[in-house]
Amino acid sequence: MNKRSILIKKYFDEVSLISSDIESFNNFIEFELQKIVDENGTILPTIIPHTIDEFKIKFGKIAIGKPEITEADGSKRPVYPLEARLRKISYAAPLYIEVSAHVDGIQRESFTAQVGSFPIMLKSKFCHLHGLNEKELIEKGEDPNDPGGYFIINGTEKVLINVEDLAPNKMLVEENKIGPSRFTGKLFSEHGAYKIPHTLEKLKDDIFYLTFTRVKRVPLIVILKALGLVKDEEIMNLIGTEFKDEVYINLFEFMSIKNEDDALDYIAKKIGITQAKEIRVERMKEILDKYLLPHLGTSAEERIFKSYNLCKLLKRYLAVSNGKLGVDDKDHYMNKRLKMSGVLLADLFRVNLKVLIGDLLYNFQRIVKRGKFPSIKVIIRDKLLTQRIYSSMATGNWVGGRKGIAQRMQRLNFLETLSHLQRVVSPLSASQENFEARALHSTHLGRLCPIETPEGTNIGLRKNLALLTEISQDYNEEELIGLLKSSGVKLSR
């Protein structure tokens, strides 16, 4: 055996072909679950007993067990994948959340409740097969060469298909053949449950306009002033003097707006908020905090950073529209991200946790209307979350109207199984032409297989990862900034 063969064998002994997907699931269970619970941490019922002034339900730590089965007599015991397949049950682990009720700021009750069962990916950290050697796997009735990376729902093996999407929180400038603006900058700002499209354009009047949610085509300079960047000189310095003539026109046009409140009032009137000025301004502040670039933060402290980022985006837009930089290529893999099992399950869990909270509130308020004060323990329906998650994984119908995300795993032969576990789909419609999206791009080299794609309407939209592709996971920004600071990098404001 030559050295190259030894090296390749060693690589495959240590690295699974689908280790990226398993890592994505582990990351979801270890970090994302808690983040989603923290996002919805405090629940405030609108109907509470008259005897109290304030009532809160708080969600604390979330924990997950190992896959288990509850028998008909109520006894619980660990379950292995083989038994789940044969008995047509789901390979899932119990999910526990710390719940506490607070009456007038004083904790009334605190307990750990099971809020449902969550499907567990085979060979992940939370699976009974994790870390077992070849002999132990055979004893448990498993094929030692089985890669894992799939789920068992009602006895059926299900794969979550990787979804290819445009990179969020990144502005792509494209050239338009028709429309009022020759160039358009588009950005999807993602934060928790929010995914908000932002559009930057320059119309025939030479004014730069920004559109996001219900704020349609509002002058960008006015938004900068509303965020606290009031001085024209400061705006000019942040954008740079390279394209000063185009920026001067915009600054001159809105010279009369001297402070934040005037700018907020201008935008509020523009989008049709008709209340008194104080209410208009407050509502506008709320809209800017919540829906303008939410990935930078959703509190008042981040407003100034949002204005700096908008200046940076405008500078880039000007560079492209003046030919200093080329337009962005949507099909370049630098501008794409793959949503793997962890991200897809996070989307599913986030929506269904909100449904569970809505149900909890409804049950609480219904009992309060009858003049009783219920214990929270009684009103949590653990089957609700479980059933909704199982339903999505069994049918493949996902949140956001996507279909075919969970598919029955193909087991005709080993290679077909591996191929199915590494599938990547594009969200584009198969019935439309989209020639450029279907074409092989130079950046697919080493990432996607250039040959394996179906013939017919799905050509180029259904792809497969290359054999040795490893996908990096999301990295904690704070840790990265800490590393940069320690290595002597100075952060500009």
C-alpha positions as CSV (number, residue, x, y, z in Angstrom):
1,M,0.0,0.0,0.0
2,N,1.6,3.3,-1.0
3,K,1.6,6.5,1.1
4,R,-1.3,8.1,-0.8
5,S,-3.6,5.1,-0.1
6,I,-2.6,5.1,3.6
7,L,-3.4,8.8,3.8
8,I,-6.8,8.5,2.0
9,K,-7.7,5.5,4.2
10,K,-6.8,7.4,7.4
11,Y,-8.9,10.4,6.3
12,F,-12.0,8.2,5.7
13,D,-11.4,6.4,9.0
14,E,-11.5,9.6,10.9
15,V,-13.9,11.8,8.9
16,S,-17.4,10.9,7.8
17,L,-18.6,12.1,4.5
18,I,-21.6,13.7,6.2
19,S,-19.8,15.0,9.3
20,S,-20.7,18.6,8.4
21,D,-24.4,17.8,8.7
22,I,-23.9,16.0,12.0
23,E,-21.9,19.0,13.3
24,S,-24.7,21.3,12.2
25,F,-27.3,19.3,14.2
26,N,-25.0,19.2,17.3
27,N,-24.5,22.9,17.1
28,F,-28.3,23.4,16.9
29,I,-29.0,21.3,20.0
30,E,-26.0,22.7,22.0
31,F,-26.4,26.4,21.2
32,E,-29.3,27.4,19.0
33,L,-32.1,25.7,21.1
34,Q,-31.2,27.9,24.1
35,K,-30.9,31.1,21.9
36,I,-34.5,30.4,20.5
37,V,-35.9,29.9,24.0
38,D,-34.1,33.1,25.2
39,E,-35.7,35.1,22.3
40,N,-39.1,34.1,23.6
41,G,-38.1,34.0,27.3
42,T,-40.7,36.2,28.9
43,I,-44.5,35.7,28.3
44,L,-46.9,38.4,29.4
45,P,-50.6,37.4,29.4
46,T,-53.0,40.2,28.6
47,I,-55.8,38.9,30.8
48,I,-54.7,38.4,34.5
49,P,-56.7,38.1,37.8
50,H,-57.7,41.6,39.2
51,T,-56.1,40.8,42.5
52,I,-52.6,41.1,41.0
53,D,-50.8,43.9,39.0
54,E,-48.3,42.0,37.0
55,F,-48.0,38.4,35.9
56,K,-45.1,36.9,33.9
57,I,-44.2,33.4,32.7
58,K,-40.5,32.9,32.2
59,F,-38.7,30.2,30.2
60,G,-35.2,29.4,31.5
61,K,-32.7,26.7,30.5
62,I,-33.6,24.0,27.9
63,A,-32.3,20.5,28.1
64,I,-32.6,17.4,26.0
65,G,-32.2,13.8,27.1
66,K,-31.2,10.7,25.1
67,P,-33.7,8.9,22.8
68,E,-36.2,6.9,24.9
69,I,-39.6,5.1,24.5
70,T,-42.6,5.3,26.8
71,E,-44.3,1.9,26.9
72,A,-48.1,1.3,27.3
73,D,-47.7,0.8,31.1
74,G,-46.0,4.3,31.4
75,S,-42.5,2.9,31.9
76,K,-39.6,4.7,30.1
77,R,-36.4,3.1,28.7
78,P,-33.7,3.9,26.1
79,V,-34.6,3.0,22.5
80,Y,-32.0,2.2,19.8
81,P,-32.5,3.0,16.0
82,L,-33.1,-0.7,15.1
83,E,-36.1,-1.0,17.5
84,A,-37.5,2.4,16.2
85,R,-37.4,1.1,12.6
86,L,-39.0,-2.3,13.4
87,R,-41.7,-1.0,15.8
88,K,-42.5,2.0,13.5
89,I,-41.9,4.6,16.2
90,S,-39.8,7.8,16.2
91,Y,-36.2,8.0,17.4
92,A,-36.6,11.0,19.6
93,A,-35.5,12.4,22.9
94,P,-37.5,14.3,25.6
95,L,-37.1,18.1,25.6
96,Y,-37.3,19.9,29.0
97,I,-37.6,23.6,29.8
98,E,-37.4,25.4,33.2
99,V,-40.6,27.3,33.6
100,S,-41.3,29.9,36.3
101,A,-44.3,32.1,37.1
102,H,-43.8,35.6,38.6
103,V,-46.6,37.5,40.4
104,D,-45.8,41.2,41.0
105,G,-42.1,40.5,40.6
106,I,-42.1,37.6,43.1
107,Q,-41.5,34.0,41.8
108,R,-44.6,31.9,42.6
109,E,-43.7,28.5,41.1
110,S,-40.8,27.1,39.3
111,F,-40.5,23.6,37.7
112,T,-39.0,21.7,34.8
113,A,-41.6,20.7,32.3
114,Q,-41.4,18.3,29.3
115,V,-42.5,20.4,26.3
116,G,-42.2,17.6,23.8
117,S,-40.0,15.0,22.1
118,F,-37.4,16.0,19.5
119,P,-36.2,13.8,16.7
120,I,-32.5,12.9,17.1
121,M,-30.0,12.5,14.2
122,L,-28.3,9.2,14.0
123,K,-24.6,9.3,15.0
124,S,-24.9,12.8,16.5
125,K,-23.7,13.5,20.1
126,F,-27.2,12.9,21.4
127,C,-27.6,9.5,19.7
128,H,-27.0,6.2,21.6
129,L,-24.7,5.1,18.7
130,H,-22.3,8.0,19.2
131,G,-18.8,6.8,19.9
132,L,-19.6,3.1,19.6
133,N,-16.9,0.9,17.8
134,E,-17.6,-1.6,15.0
135,K,-18.3,-4.5,17.3
136,E,-20.7,-2.6,19.6
137,L,-22.6,-1.2,16.5
138,I,-23.1,-4.8,15.2
139,E,-24.4,-5.9,18.7
140,K,-27.0,-3.1,18.5
141,G,-28.1,-4.3,15.0
142,E,-26.5,-1.5,13.1
143,D,-24.4,-1.6,9.9
144,P,-20.9,-0.3,11.0
145,N,-20.5,1.4,7.6
146,D,-23.8,3.3,7.9
147,P,-22.9,7.0,7.9
148,G,-25.9,8.2,10.0
149,G,-26.9,11.8,9.5
150,Y,-30.7,11.0,9.1
151,F,-33.7,10.7,11.4
152,I,-36.3,8.0,12.1
153,I,-39.9,9.3,12.1
154,N,-42.6,6.7,12.6
155,G,-40.2,4.0,11.5
156,T,-39.3,5.7,8.3
157,E,-35.7,7.0,7.6
158,K,-35.9,10.7,6.8
159,V,-33.2,12.9,5.3
160,L,-33.2,16.7,5.6
161,I,-32.1,18.2,2.2
162,N,-29.6,21.0,2.3
163,V,-31.1,24.2,1.0
164,E,-28.9,26.7,-1.0
165,D,-29.8,30.3,-0.4
166,L,-28.4,33.8,-1.0
167,A,-26.1,34.9,1.9
168,P,-28.0,37.0,4.5
169,N,-26.7,40.3,5.9
170,K,-24.7,41.0,2.7
171,M,-25.6,43.6,0.1
172,L,-25.5,42.5,-3.5
173,V,-25.6,45.2,-6.2
174,E,-27.2,44.2,-9.5
175,E,-27.8,46.1,-12.8
176,N,-31.4,46.4,-14.0
177,K,-32.5,46.3,-17.6
178,I,-35.8,47.9,-16.8
179,G,-37.2,50.0,-14.0
180,P,-36.6,53.5,-12.6
181,S,-33.2,52.7,-11.1
182,R,-30.3,51.4,-13.2
183,F,-28.6,49.8,-10.2
184,T,-30.2,48.2,-7.2
185,G,-28.6,47.1,-3.9
186,K,-30.4,44.2,-2.2
187,L,-29.8,42.9,1.3
188,F,-31.6,40.3,3.5
189,S,-31.2,41.2,7.1
190,E,-31.6,38.1,9.3
191,H,-32.1,38.1,13.1
192,G,-33.9,35.3,14.9
193,A,-37.4,35.0,13.3
194,Y,-36.9,38.2,11.2
195,K,-35.8,38.0,7.6
196,I,-36.2,41.5,6.2
197,P,-35.4,42.5,2.6
198,H,-33.8,45.9,2.2
199,T,-33.5,47.7,-1.2
200,L,-31.2,50.7,-2.0
201,E,-31.7,52.6,-5.3
202,K,-31.1,55.9,-7.0
203,L,-34.1,57.3,-8.9
204,K,-34.2,59.8,-11.8
205,D,-34.2,62.7,-9.3
206,D,-30.6,61.6,-8.2
207,I,-31.8,60.9,-4.6
208,F,-30.9,57.7,-2.9
209,Y,-33.9,55.8,-1.5
210,L,-34.1,52.9,1.0
211,T,-37.0,50.4,1.2
212,F,-37.6,47.9,4.0
213,T,-40.9,46.3,5.3
214,R,-43.6,49.0,5.2
215,V,-41.1,51.8,4.8
216,K,-41.2,52.3,1.0
217,R,-38.7,54.4,-0.9
218,V,-37.7,56.8,1.9
219,P,-34.6,59.1,1.2
220,L,-31.5,57.5,2.7
221,I,-30.1,60.8,4.1
222,V,-33.3,61.3,6.1
223,I,-32.9,57.8,7.6
224,L,-29.3,58.5,8.5
225,K,-30.4,61.7,10.3
226,A,-33.2,59.8,12.1
227,L,-30.6,57.3,13.4
228,G,-28.6,60.1,15.0
229,L,-26.1,61.0,12.2
230,V,-27.3,64.6,12.0
231,K,-24.2,66.5,10.8
232,D,-23.8,66.7,7.0
233,E,-20.0,66.8,7.5
234,E,-20.0,63.6,9.4
235,I,-22.2,61.9,6.7
236,M,-19.8,63.1,4.0
237,N,-16.7,61.8,5.9
238,L,-18.2,58.4,6.4
239,I,-19.3,58.0,2.7
240,G,-16.0,59.5,1.4
241,T,-15.3,62.3,-1.0
242,E,-14.7,60.1,-4.0
243,F,-18.3,60.6,-5.2
244,K,-19.0,63.8,-3.4
245,D,-21.1,65.5,-6.1
246,E,-23.8,62.8,-5.9
247,V,-23.9,62.9,-2.1
248,Y,-23.9,66.8,-2.1
249,I,-27.2,66.8,-4.1
250,N,-28.8,64.6,-1.4
251,L,-27.4,66.6,1.5
252,F,-28.6,69.9,-0.1
253,E,-32.1,68.5,-0.7
254,F,-32.6,67.7,3.0
255,M,-30.7,70.6,4.6
256,S,-33.9,71.7,6.4
257,I,-33.9,68.6,8.5
258,K,-31.7,69.6,11.5
259,N,-32.4,66.9,14.2
260,E,-33.5,63.3,14.8
261,D,-37.1,64.1,15.7
262,D,-37.7,66.1,12.4
263,A,-36.2,63.3,10.4
264,L,-38.4,60.7,12.3
265,D,-41.5,62.8,11.7
266,Y,-40.6,63.2,8.0
267,I,-40.4,59.4,7.5
268,A,-43.6,58.8,9.6
269,K,-45.6,61.2,7.4
270,K,-44.1,59.6,4.3
271,I,-45.2,56.1,5.3
272,G,-48.7,57.3,6.3
273,I,-48.6,57.4,10.2
274,T,-51.3,60.0,11.0
275,Q,-51.3,60.3,14.8
276,A,-50.0,63.2,17.0
277,K,-46.3,64.1,16.4
278,E,-45.0,62.5,19.7
279,I,-46.8,59.2,18.9
280,R,-45.6,59.4,15.3
281,V,-42.0,59.8,16.4
282,E,-42.2,57.0,19.0
283,R,-43.7,54.6,16.5
284,M,-41.1,55.5,13.9
285,K,-38.3,54.8,16.4
286,E,-39.8,51.4,17.1
287,I,-39.9,50.6,13.4
288,L,-36.3,51.6,12.9
289,D,-35.1,49.6,15.9
290,K,-37.1,46.4,15.0
291,Y,-37.0,46.3,11.2
292,L,-34.0,48.3,10.0
293,L,-31.0,46.0,9.7
294,P,-32.1,43.9,12.7
295,H,-29.0,41.7,12.5
296,L,-27.0,44.7,14.0
297,G,-29.3,44.8,17.0
298,T,-32.9,45.8,17.9
299,S,-32.3,48.3,20.7
300,A,-31.8,52.1,20.6
301,E,-28.0,51.8,21.4
302,E,-27.4,50.2,17.9
303,R,-28.9,53.1,15.9
304,I,-25.6,54.9,15.4
305,F,-24.0,51.6,14.2
306,K,-26.8,51.1,11.7
307,S,-26.2,54.6,10.3
308,Y,-22.4,53.8,9.9
309,N,-23.3,50.6,8.1
310,L,-25.8,52.4,5.8
311,C,-23.0,54.8,4.9
312,K,-20.7,51.9,4.1
313,L,-23.4,50.3,1.9
314,L,-24.0,53.6,0.1
315,K,-20.3,53.9,-0.6
316,R,-20.2,50.4,-2.1
317,Y,-23.4,51.2,-4.2
318,L,-21.8,54.3,-5.5
319,A,-18.6,52.5,-6.4
320,V,-20.6,49.9,-8.4
321,S,-22.9,52.4,-10.1
322,N,-19.8,54.5,-11.2
323,G,-18.0,51.5,-12.6
324,K,-15.2,51.4,-9.9
325,L,-16.4,48.0,-8.8
326,G,-18.2,45.3,-10.8
327,V,-21.8,44.2,-10.1
328,D,-22.2,41.2,-7.8
329,D,-22.6,37.7,-9.2
330,K,-25.5,36.0,-7.5
331,D,-24.3,32.5,-8.6
332,H,-20.8,33.0,-7.1
333,Y,-20.6,30.6,-4.1
334,M,-19.1,33.3,-2.0
335,N,-22.6,34.9,-2.1
336,K,-24.4,31.7,-1.2
337,R,-25.0,29.9,2.1
338,L,-26.1,26.3,2.7
339,K,-28.9,25.7,5.2
340,M,-28.1,22.3,6.8
341,S,-30.1,20.2,9.2
342,G,-29.3,22.5,12.2
343,V,-30.5,25.7,10.6
344,L,-33.6,24.0,9.1
345,L,-34.6,22.5,12.5
346,A,-34.0,25.9,14.2
347,D,-36.5,27.5,11.8
348,L,-39.0,24.7,12.5
349,F,-38.5,24.8,16.3
350,R,-38.7,28.7,16.4
351,V,-42.1,28.7,14.7
352,N,-43.5,25.8,16.7
353,L,-42.3,27.2,20.1
354,K,-44.3,30.4,19.3
355,V,-47.3,28.1,18.6
356,L,-46.8,26.4,22.0
357,I,-46.5,29.8,23.7
358,G,-49.7,31.0,22.0
359,D,-51.5,27.8,23.1
360,L,-50.2,28.3,26.7
361,L,-51.5,31.9,26.7
362,Y,-54.9,30.9,25.3
363,N,-55.3,28.2,28.0
364,F,-54.2,30.5,30.8
365,Q,-56.5,33.3,29.8
366,R,-59.4,31.0,29.3
367,I,-59.1,29.7,32.9
368,V,-58.6,33.2,34.3
369,K,-61.8,34.4,32.6
370,R,-63.7,31.7,34.6
371,G,-62.3,33.3,37.8
372,K,-59.7,30.7,38.6
373,F,-55.9,31.1,38.8
374,P,-54.3,28.1,37.1
375,S,-50.9,26.5,37.8
376,I,-48.7,26.7,34.7
377,K,-47.9,22.9,35.0
378,V,-51.5,22.1,34.0
379,I,-51.7,24.2,30.9
380,I,-48.5,23.1,29.0
381,R,-49.5,20.7,26.2
382,D,-46.4,18.7,25.5
383,K,-48.0,16.8,22.6
384,L,-48.6,20.0,20.6
385,L,-44.9,20.7,19.8
386,T,-44.1,17.0,19.2
387,Q,-46.9,16.5,16.8
388,R,-46.2,19.6,14.7
389,I,-42.5,18.8,14.4
390,Y,-43.2,15.1,13.5
391,S,-45.8,16.3,11.0
392,S,-43.3,18.6,9.2
393,M,-40.6,15.8,9.2
394,A,-43.1,13.2,7.9
395,T,-44.6,15.3,5.1
396,G,-41.5,17.4,4.2
397,N,-43.7,20.6,4.4
398,W,-41.6,23.2,6.1
399,V,-42.1,26.6,7.6
400,G,-42.2,29.4,5.0
401,G,-44.2,27.3,2.6
402,R,-41.2,25.2,1.5
403,K,-41.9,21.6,0.4
404,G,-39.8,18.5,0.1
405,I,-37.3,19.5,2.8
406,A,-37.6,16.1,4.6
407,Q,-37.5,13.1,2.2
408,R,-37.7,9.4,2.6
409,M,-34.1,8.1,2.4
410,Q,-33.2,6.1,-0.7
411,R,-31.7,2.7,0.3
412,L,-31.5,1.0,-3.1
413,N,-27.7,0.8,-2.7
414,F,-25.0,2.3,-0.5
415,L,-23.9,4.9,-3.1
416,E,-27.4,6.2,-3.6
417,T,-27.8,6.6,0.2
418,L,-24.6,8.7,0.3
419,S,-25.7,10.7,-2.6
420,H,-29.1,11.4,-1.0
421,L,-27.4,12.5,2.3
422,Q,-25.4,15.1,0.3
423,R,-28.1,16.6,-1.8
424,V,-28.4,20.4,-2.2
425,V,-31.5,22.1,-3.6
426,S,-32.0,25.6,-4.8
427,P,-35.2,27.4,-3.8
428,L,-35.8,28.6,-7.4
429,S,-38.8,27.3,-9.3
430,A,-38.1,24.4,-11.6
431,S,-40.8,25.6,-14.1
432,Q,-38.9,28.9,-14.8
433,E,-35.9,29.2,-17.0
434,N,-33.2,30.7,-14.7
435,F,-30.4,29.7,-17.1
436,E,-27.6,31.3,-15.1
437,A,-28.6,29.6,-11.8
438,R,-28.6,26.2,-13.6
439,A,-25.2,26.6,-15.3
440,L,-22.1,25.2,-13.8
441,H,-20.1,28.0,-12.1
442,S,-16.3,28.0,-11.6
443,T,-16.8,28.4,-7.8
444,H,-18.6,24.9,-7.7
445,L,-15.1,23.3,-8.2
446,G,-14.4,21.1,-5.1
447,R,-17.7,22.1,-3.5
448,L,-20.3,20.6,-5.7
449,C,-20.2,17.6,-8.1
450,P,-20.1,18.9,-11.7
451,I,-21.8,15.7,-13.0
452,E,-24.5,14.6,-10.6
453,T,-27.7,16.5,-11.4
454,P,-31.0,15.3,-12.8
455,E,-32.1,15.7,-16.4
456,G,-35.2,17.7,-17.2
457,T,-36.8,20.6,-15.3
458,N,-34.6,20.2,-12.2
459,I,-31.3,20.3,-14.0
460,G,-28.8,22.5,-12.2
461,L,-31.2,23.2,-9.4
462,R,-30.8,19.9,-7.6
463,K,-27.1,19.3,-7.0
464,N,-24.9,17.2,-4.8
465,L,-22.0,18.1,-2.6
466,A,-18.5,16.9,-3.8
467,L,-17.2,13.9,-1.9
468,L,-14.7,15.7,0.3
469,T,-16.7,18.8,0.9
470,E,-16.6,20.1,4.5
471,I,-18.9,22.9,5.4
472,S,-17.8,25.4,8.1
473,Q,-20.4,26.3,10.8
474,D,-21.5,29.7,12.0
475,Y,-18.8,31.2,14.2
476,N,-19.4,33.4,17.3
477,E,-18.7,37.0,16.3
478,E,-17.7,38.1,19.9
479,E,-15.0,35.4,20.1
480,L,-13.7,36.4,16.7
481,I,-13.6,40.1,17.6
482,G,-11.8,39.1,20.9
483,L,-9.1,37.2,18.9
484,L,-8.7,40.2,16.5
485,K,-8.3,42.6,19.4
486,S,-5.7,40.3,21.1
487,S,-3.7,40.2,17.9
488,G,-3.4,44.0,17.8
489,V,-6.3,44.9,15.3
490,K,-7.9,48.2,16.2
491,L,-11.6,48.5,15.5
492,S,-12.8,51.7,13.9
493,R,-16.0,53.1,15.3
